[in-house]
Amino acid sequence: MLRRKNICILIIVVLLILISLSGCTGVKTANIEISFDPDPVHCENDCLDWRVIISETKGVGVNLKTIVADVYVGDNYIGNDFTINEAEINEVWGTSYLSAFSSMDDFNCRWCPCEGNTGITIKYKVTGIDDNGRQVEATADLELMD
């Protein structure tokens, strides 16, 4: 009788563990990251040149909706360098869809002339909707140096 009781308790414990672990396989949300090459950007040939790299790192595809670049000097907002919507992303890159574990790295930027651009920060923001219908966004700052 005691042995049967121990087996029942063991089965109940195993079932509870399996039930609790089943919640760990829920719906994932995409994760987008923004990086730059180089970072920070230094002046060469009187121009600042850099690449913006947008990556998905959690294994869920995402449809990019906007890419925004705002310019700051210190904490002071200077203005919007550009805002690209989904249609423009499609036009430039041929797609606005960023598949799981992939990146868009052919986003080249140039700012000329360099002189007087010390202390400028460009704040990038990327928004999108992932394959599971969840809104995602990423932000990153890039420093421009003379």
LOBAZA-291737 format. One record per residue (C-alpha): residue number from 1; residue in three letters; chain; x, y, z. Coordinates in steps of 0.5 Angstrom, whole numbers, plus 500, padded with zeros to 3 digits. Layout:
N
+------+------+-------+-----+-----+-----+
: resi : resn : chain :   x :   y :   z :
+------+------+-------+-----+-----+-----+
:  NUM :  ALA :     A :   X :   Y :   Z :
...
+------+------+-------+-----+-----+-----+
***
This chain:
146
+------+------+-------+-----+-----+-----+
: resi : resn : chain :   x :   y :   z :
+------+------+-------+-----+-----+-----+
:    1 :  MET :     A : 500 : 500 : 500 :
:    2 :  LEU :     A : 506 : 505 : 502 :
:    3 :  ARG :     A : 509 : 503 : 495 :
:    4 :  ARG :     A : 503 : 505 : 491 :
:    5 :  LYS :     A : 502 : 511 : 495 :
:    6 :  ASN :     A : 509 : 513 : 493 :
:    7 :  ILE :     A : 508 : 511 : 486 :
:    8 :  CYS :     A : 502 : 516 : 486 :
:    9 :  ILE :     A : 506 : 521 : 489 :
:   10 :  LEU :     A : 512 : 521 : 484 :
:   11 :  ILE :     A : 507 : 521 : 478 :
:   12 :  ILE :     A : 503 : 527 : 480 :
:   13 :  VAL :     A : 510 : 530 : 481 :
:   14 :  VAL :     A : 512 : 529 : 474 :
:   15 :  LEU :     A : 506 : 531 : 471 :
:   16 :  LEU :     A : 506 : 537 : 475 :
:   17 :  ILE :     A : 513 : 539 : 472 :
:   18 :  LEU :     A : 511 : 537 : 465 :
:   19 :  ILE :     A : 505 : 542 : 466 :
:   20 :  SER :     A : 509 : 547 : 469 :
:   21 :  LEU :     A : 515 : 546 : 463 :
:   22 :  SER :     A : 509 : 547 : 458 :
:   23 :  GLY :     A : 508 : 554 : 459 :
:   24 :  CYS :     A : 516 : 555 : 457 :
:   25 :  THR :     A : 514 : 554 : 450 :
:   26 :  GLY :     A : 509 : 560 : 449 :
:   27 :  VAL :     A : 509 : 564 : 443 :
:   28 :  LYS :     A : 516 : 568 : 442 :
:   29 :  THR :     A : 517 : 575 : 441 :
:   30 :  ALA :     A : 522 : 578 : 435 :
:   31 :  ASN :     A : 528 : 582 : 438 :
:   32 :  ILE :     A : 531 : 587 : 433 :
:   33 :  GLU :     A : 538 : 590 : 434 :
:   34 :  ILE :     A : 541 : 596 : 431 :
:   35 :  SER :     A : 549 : 596 : 430 :
:   36 :  PHE :     A : 553 : 601 : 426 :
:   37 :  ASP :     A : 560 : 600 : 423 :
:   38 :  PRO :     A : 564 : 603 : 425 :
:   39 :  ASP :     A : 562 : 606 : 432 :
:   40 :  PRO :     A : 563 : 611 : 433 :
:   41 :  VAL :     A : 564 : 614 : 426 :
:   42 :  HIS :     A : 571 : 618 : 425 :
:   43 :  CYS :     A : 572 : 623 : 419 :
:   44 :  GLU :     A : 575 : 621 : 413 :
:   45 :  ASN :     A : 576 : 624 : 406 :
:   46 :  ASP :     A : 572 : 630 : 409 :
:   47 :  CYS :     A : 566 : 625 : 410 :
:   48 :  LEU :     A : 563 : 621 : 415 :
:   49 :  ASP :     A : 561 : 614 : 413 :
:   50 :  TRP :     A : 558 : 608 : 416 :
:   51 :  ARG :     A : 553 : 602 : 416 :
:   52 :  VAL :     A : 547 : 601 : 420 :
:   53 :  ILE :     A : 546 : 594 : 421 :
:   54 :  ILE :     A : 539 : 591 : 423 :
:   55 :  SER :     A : 538 : 584 : 426 :
:   56 :  GLU :     A : 533 : 580 : 429 :
:   57 :  THR :     A : 536 : 575 : 434 :
:   58 :  LYS :     A : 530 : 571 : 437 :
:   59 :  GLY :     A : 528 : 567 : 431 :
:   60 :  VAL :     A : 522 : 570 : 430 :
:   61 :  GLY :     A : 521 : 574 : 423 :
:   62 :  VAL :     A : 519 : 581 : 423 :
:   63 :  ASN :     A : 516 : 586 : 418 :
:   64 :  LEU :     A : 519 : 593 : 419 :
:   65 :  LYS :     A : 515 : 599 : 419 :
:   66 :  THR :     A : 519 : 605 : 420 :
:   67 :  ILE :     A : 526 : 607 : 421 :
:   68 :  VAL :     A : 527 : 614 : 424 :
:   69 :  ALA :     A : 534 : 618 : 425 :
:   70 :  ASP :     A : 534 : 624 : 430 :
:   71 :  VAL :     A : 540 : 628 : 431 :
:   72 :  TYR :     A : 542 : 631 : 437 :
:   73 :  VAL :     A : 547 : 635 : 440 :
:   74 :  GLY :     A : 548 : 633 : 447 :
:   75 :  ASP :     A : 541 : 633 : 450 :
:   76 :  ASN :     A : 538 : 638 : 445 :
:   77 :  TYR :     A : 534 : 635 : 439 :
:   78 :  ILE :     A : 536 : 639 : 433 :
:   79 :  GLY :     A : 532 : 635 : 428 :
:   80 :  ASN :     A : 530 : 629 : 424 :
:   81 :  ASP :     A : 535 : 627 : 419 :
:   82 :  PHE :     A : 530 : 622 : 416 :
:   83 :  THR :     A : 524 : 617 : 417 :
:   84 :  ILE :     A : 523 : 611 : 412 :
:   85 :  ASN :     A : 516 : 608 : 412 :
:   86 :  GLU :     A : 515 : 601 : 410 :
:   87 :  ALA :     A : 513 : 603 : 403 :
:   88 :  GLU :     A : 520 : 606 : 402 :
:   89 :  ILE :     A : 524 : 600 : 406 :
:   90 :  ASN :     A : 521 : 596 : 401 :
:   91 :  GLU :     A : 523 : 600 : 395 :
:   92 :  VAL :     A : 530 : 601 : 398 :
:   93 :  TRP :     A : 531 : 594 : 400 :
:   94 :  GLY :     A : 526 : 590 : 396 :
:   95 :  THR :     A : 523 : 588 : 402 :
:   96 :  SER :     A : 521 : 590 : 409 :
:   97 :  TYR :     A : 521 : 583 : 412 :
:   98 :  LEU :     A : 527 : 581 : 416 :
:   99 :  SER :     A : 527 : 574 : 417 :
:  100 :  ALA :     A : 529 : 570 : 423 :
:  101 :  PHE :     A : 536 : 570 : 425 :
:  102 :  SER :     A : 538 : 575 : 419 :
:  103 :  SER :     A : 540 : 582 : 418 :
:  104 :  MET :     A : 540 : 588 : 413 :
:  105 :  ASP :     A : 547 : 591 : 413 :
:  106 :  ASP :     A : 547 : 594 : 406 :
:  107 :  PHE :     A : 544 : 601 : 409 :
:  108 :  ASN :     A : 550 : 606 : 408 :
:  109 :  CYS :     A : 550 : 613 : 410 :
:  110 :  ARG :     A : 554 : 619 : 409 :
:  111 :  TRP :     A : 555 : 626 : 412 :
:  112 :  CYS :     A : 559 : 631 : 409 :
:  113 :  PRO :     A : 563 : 635 : 410 :
:  114 :  CYS :     A : 566 : 633 : 417 :
:  115 :  GLU :     A : 568 : 640 : 420 :
:  116 :  GLY :     A : 563 : 642 : 426 :
:  117 :  ASN :     A : 560 : 635 : 427 :
:  118 :  THR :     A : 563 : 634 : 434 :
:  119 :  GLY :     A : 558 : 632 : 439 :
:  120 :  ILE :     A : 553 : 630 : 434 :
:  121 :  THR :     A : 549 : 624 : 436 :
:  122 :  ILE :     A : 544 : 620 : 431 :
:  123 :  LYS :     A : 539 : 616 : 435 :
:  124 :  TYR :     A : 536 : 611 : 431 :
:  125 :  LYS :     A : 529 : 607 : 432 :
:  126 :  VAL :     A : 526 : 601 : 428 :
:  127 :  THR :     A : 519 : 599 : 429 :
:  128 :  GLY :     A : 516 : 593 : 426 :
:  129 :  ILE :     A : 511 : 587 : 427 :
:  130 :  ASP :     A : 513 : 580 : 428 :
:  131 :  ASP :     A : 510 : 574 : 425 :
:  132 :  ASN :     A : 506 : 573 : 432 :
:  133 :  GLY :     A : 503 : 580 : 431 :
:  134 :  ARG :     A : 507 : 583 : 437 :
:  135 :  GLN :     A : 510 : 590 : 436 :
:  136 :  VAL :     A : 517 : 591 : 437 :
:  137 :  GLU :     A : 522 : 596 : 437 :
:  138 :  ALA :     A : 529 : 598 : 438 :
:  139 :  THR :     A : 534 : 604 : 439 :
:  140 :  ALA :     A : 541 : 605 : 438 :
:  141 :  ASP :     A : 545 : 612 : 439 :
:  142 :  LEU :     A : 551 : 613 : 434 :
:  143 :  GLU :     A : 556 : 618 : 436 :
:  144 :  LEU :     A : 559 : 622 : 430 :
:  145 :  MET :     A : 567 : 625 : 431 :
:  146 :  ASP :     A : 571 : 630 : 427 :
+------+------+-------+-----+-----+-----+
***
